[in-house]
Amino acid sequence: MLTGGSYVQYASILSVTHTTLSAGIPVITDTMRASVLVETGHVELQERPVPTPAPNDVLVEIAAVGVCGSDAHYYRHGKIGDHVVTAPIVLGHEASGRIVAVGAGVPESRIGERVSIEPQRPDPDSIESRRGDYNLCPHMEFYATPPIDGALAQYATIGSAFAHPVPDTVSDIAAALFEPLSVGIAAIGKAGVVAGGSVLIAGAGPIGLVCAQVARAYGATRIVLSDINSARLETALRFGATATVRPDDVGDLEPFDAFVDASGAPSAIVAGIGAVRPAGRVVLVGMGSDELTIPVSIVQNRELILTGVFRYANTWPTATALVTAGLVDLDALVTGRFALDEVADALDADRIEGSIKAVVLPQLVSDGHPASERRSS
């Protein structure tokens, strides 16, 4: 595992494989390395053909990939709800990189552009897409959702409109984490958080922490995070929370304008609903049980608005603005960096005490030493 330091420092202890430039034009090899989930609990490094960008697509040399809880769930269980892994698949949907080739209809001037990938391919003609809710498109092809391959490889293609340029002041790692930040933007937007408002957030994992940062950026003055893990609660105070609480004590607090669940824990959800003022909002983000018993009388009598968040739409411009302005810190969330042949370790990093976010750097391959033994200078 890579534990801090610059890209140059990482390269000093790892072998680097990437495209080369000839008169400013990338030279791309025919094959690439990809980390493939071949069966539940087993990933292997494979050599695969470099994908060719279709019309209106771009080919991205992947620089960084954040590891999401859904990646770990597919790795350990082989499915999430109705989405079942039935064939080898490349995981990873939080990604950034550099455009190295373009398909027909895309200006060649985009080659060399650093981008954050929005890992969605909606049908532009669906009713949902036409009304702007393209994240709800029933024909969506989403990175790392079976059977669609993700970004834990040296290259990936995406529609040109979903390869968002990022300024040089934003790191490759932060650009990859625009994806979970987008979940936070969507959630806080649904919660209706405004300047001077209040919000309770359950779950001090990566999504809860980005929700807190977004709420702070939007002007909320009371941002309380709940979690059962004391260390995570301490971390939350560094990422936007004005206070923290254990779920059992939520009922003792003054009511909130909104509640965002980023835990998926039934008890936390019930407690959070009970902590919302009349006419407030409840937003369910965390993945938990498919069914949940909720206090319907509270929802009815207080006329609460209860909704869910499924991915995001039209969030990348906001993500770019928040990070560029220094209102959200994504780099600080990263507690582990891994090479492409260490994906199994990255997928299990959430089991390490103090871990927040693991990131894989696909252009790097380890020097053969176990991740636990290697440290960057």
N, C-alpha and C positions, 0 to 999 in steps of 0.2 A: 504494500500500500504506500502511496506517495503522500507525505504528510506536510504539505506546505512548500513554499519556495516558488521560484519562477519557472516558466517553461524551459528556460535554458538549463536550470538546475535539474529538472526532471530528465532532460535529454542527456545529461552527463552520466546518469546511472541507467539509462535505458537505451535500447536501439530504436531509432526513429525511422519510420517508413512513410514516405509522402511523395507527392508529385514533384517533379523538377520543372524549372522554367527554361524555355529555349526562346530567346528573343522576346521574353515577356509572355509567351504562350505556354500554358501548362501542358506537360507531356504525361499522359495518363497510361498506366500499364493496363493490360487486358484483364488481369485478375486482382482480387483484393482479399484481405483477411476479414472474416466476419465471425462473430461469436454467435453460435447457433444453439438454441434450446432443442436438443434432439429427443429428449424425453424428460418427464418430470424429475427434477433434481439433478439434471445432468446437462451442462453446456460444454461445447467443444469448439475450438478454433478451426475454422474451415477456410479453404481457398475457394472463392466463388468468382464468377464473371462480374466485372464492373458493369453496373446497369447503364443502359443507353437512355438518355433523356428523350421522352416522347415529345411531340409537338406541344408547345407552351409549358414544358417542364424545364427544370434546371438540374444539373448534376452537382451535388455538393460534396466536397471533401470534408468529412465530419471531423470537427475539432474537439468537441466535448459532448458528453451525454450524461444527463442526470439520471440516477436510478430512482424510480418511483415505486411506491408500495404495490402498485399493480404488477410491475415487473417481478417483484419478489413473490407475489402471490401466484402468478403463472409458473414461476420456477418451482415453487414448493408444492402446488396443488394441481397445476395443469388446467385450471379453468377459473373464470370469474363469472358467476351467474350463468347466463346462457352462452357465454363465449368460452369455447372449449378448444384446447390445443390438440389437434388431431394429426398434425404433420410438423416436421421441423420448422422452427420459426426464429427469426431474429428479433430480440426484444429491444426496448428503448424507444421512447417517444419524446424525450426532452433533449433537444439537440441544437447545435450550432455548427457553423463551418464556413467554408469559402466556396463560392461558385467556381467550378473549373470547366464546365461545358454547358451549352444551352441547346435546347431543341428548337425546331422550326417555330418561328413566330416570336422568339425571345431575342432582344437585341444582344449582339455579342459584347456590347459595352458592359454588360453585367458580369462578364468573366472577371474574376479577381475580387468580386464584392464579398465582404464578410456579412453573413446573414444569421438570423435566428429563424429556426424552422417552426412553422405552425403545422403540426403533423396531421393535417386533415385533407381529405379529398372528397368533398361533398359533390353531389350531382347538382350542377348549376341550374338545372331545369326543374328540380323538385319544388313543391309548394313552399317547403320550409326555407330553402335557399333563397327563393325569390322574395320572400318577405323579410329576409335578413337573419333568420334563425338557422343558418346553415349547419350549426353544430347539431341540430336535431334532424338533419336529413336522414331518412330511412335507408338511403343507399350509400351512406358514408363508408369510406375506406380510411381507417385510422391506423397510424403506425403502431405496430406491436399488438394489435387486436386481431386475433386469428381470423382469416389466414394471412393478414397483411404483415410483411416484414417491417421491422423498425430500423433504428439507426445505430445499433451496436456493431458497426462495420466501418470500413475506411471510407466508403462512399454510399450515398443514397440519393434518390431522385425525389423531387416534390414539384408541385405546380408552382410556376414562377410567382404567382400572386401570394403564395404562402411561404415564400422565402423573403423574409423581411430584413432590409438593410439595417445594420447597427453601426453606430458611430465608433470611432477608434478608441474613445474613452471607456467603452464597455468591453470587458474581458470576454474571451470565448466562453468561459464557464458561466458568467452571468448571463450571456446571451442564450445559452442552453436552458437556463432556469427561468427565462421568460415564460416558459410553458406552465410550470406550477404557479408562477406569479399571476398568469392569466386566470387560473382557477380562483385565486384570491380576489382579483379584480372583479370577476363575474359574481362571486359570492357577496362581496361587500356592496356591489352595485345592487344586487337583488335585495340586500338587507336595508337599502335606503339610508345608509349612513351619511350624515351631513355634519357640517361644522358645528361643534358644540354638543354633538350627540353622544350616545352611549351604546356600547355593544358588548355582549358576553360571547366569548369564543370558547368552545369546548375542544380540547385536544391541542397540546403544544408541540406537535410535530411540524414538519416543513410547511404544510398547508395552513395550519393554525398560525404559524409565525408570519407567513406572508400576508395572511388576512389581517393580522394585527398591524403590520407595517402599512398596509394599504389604508386601513381605518385611520391610522394616525395621519397619513398623508392627506386623507380626505377631511381632516379637521376634527375627528372625534376626540373628545377630551376625557372620556372615561372608557377605557379598554381593558376589560378583565378577562384573563385566560384561566380556564380550569383544566386540571389534569391530576391524575393519581400519582404521577412521578414528580418527586420534589426537585430533582435535578432539572427536569424540563421546565418546571415553574420558575426556577432561578434564571434559566436561559431566556424565558419569555420576557423577562424584564429588560433584556438587552435588545429586544426586537419589537418594541412598540407598546407592550403591555404597560398600563399604569398601575396595575395590581394583579395579583394572582389569588386563586382560591382552589381548594379541593372540591370535587363535585358534591360531596355530602353537605358542604356549607353554603352552596349557592342560594338556598332558600332564605338565608339570613341577610341577603344583600338587598339594597334598594332596587326597584324594578329597572329594567333596561329598555331602551328603544327597540333593540333587535337582539336576536340570538342566532349565532352561526355555529352549526355543529361540524367540526372537522375531526371527530373521533369515531363516529359510527357506533358508539357505545349506547345501548338502550337507556341505561340509568342516567347518563349524562344528558341525553336528548330530553327525557321527561323532566329532569331538573331544570334544564334550560328553558323549556317551554313555560314552566311555572314562574320563571324569573322575568318574563316579558310583560311590559305594561299594556293596558288596553289599547287596541288598534296598532300594536307593534307587529314586528315581522320575525318569522322563523325561517331560516334557510338551512337545508340539510345538504351537506357536502360529503361527509365521511362515508366510506363504504363499510357497511355492517351487515346486519341481518336483512334478508329480503322482506321480512315482515316485522312490524313493530306495533306494540300497544301504546297509544298516545292518550293523554288526558283530553278527550274530546270536549268535555264540558268547559274546560279552560279556553280552548280554541274558540268555542262558540260564544261563551259569555263575555269574553274580552274582544271578540271579533278580530282575532289574530289572522294575519296573512301568512300561510304556511306554503312553502315552495321548495323545490330542489334545484340543484345546479348540476348540469351535465356538460362537462367540458366548458366551452367558452365560444364566443363569436365577437369579432371586431375589437379585440382587446390589445393587440400588439402595439398600436400607436400609444396607448396609455401606458403600457409596460415600458416602452422605450423612454417616454417622457419622465416617468417616475424614477427610473434607474439613472438616467442621464442627469437629472436634477439632484441626485443624491438623497432622494426621499425614501428609497427602498435599497437596502443592502443585501444583494444576493450572494456575493462572494463569501461573506462572513458565515453563511449557512453551511458551507462545505467543510466537512470534518474528515473526509477521506477521498483520496485520488488514486485511481487504479488504472493499470494498463489493460490492453485489449485481451490479453490472455489471463487476466485476473478477474474476469466478470463474475465467476462463482463467488469469489470473496466479496465483490462489490454488492452482489445480491443479498448476501448475508450480513452486510455491514450494519443493518438496522438492529441487529441483535447485540451489538457492541455498546456497552454503557457509555453514554455521552455522545453517541452518534446522532447527527442531525441529517446530513445529506451526503451521499456518496456520489462521486462523479467518475466516469470512465473517459479516458483520453484515447480514442481509437487509433491514432497514428503512432502510438507507443506500444512497444512490446517489452515485457520485463526482462531483466538480465538473468533470470533463472532462479534467483534467490526467493524464498518464501516472502510474501508481502509483510508478514509480521517481523521479519528480520531486517528489512530494508528501510532506511531513513534517508531523506534528501538532506543535503547540507544547507 
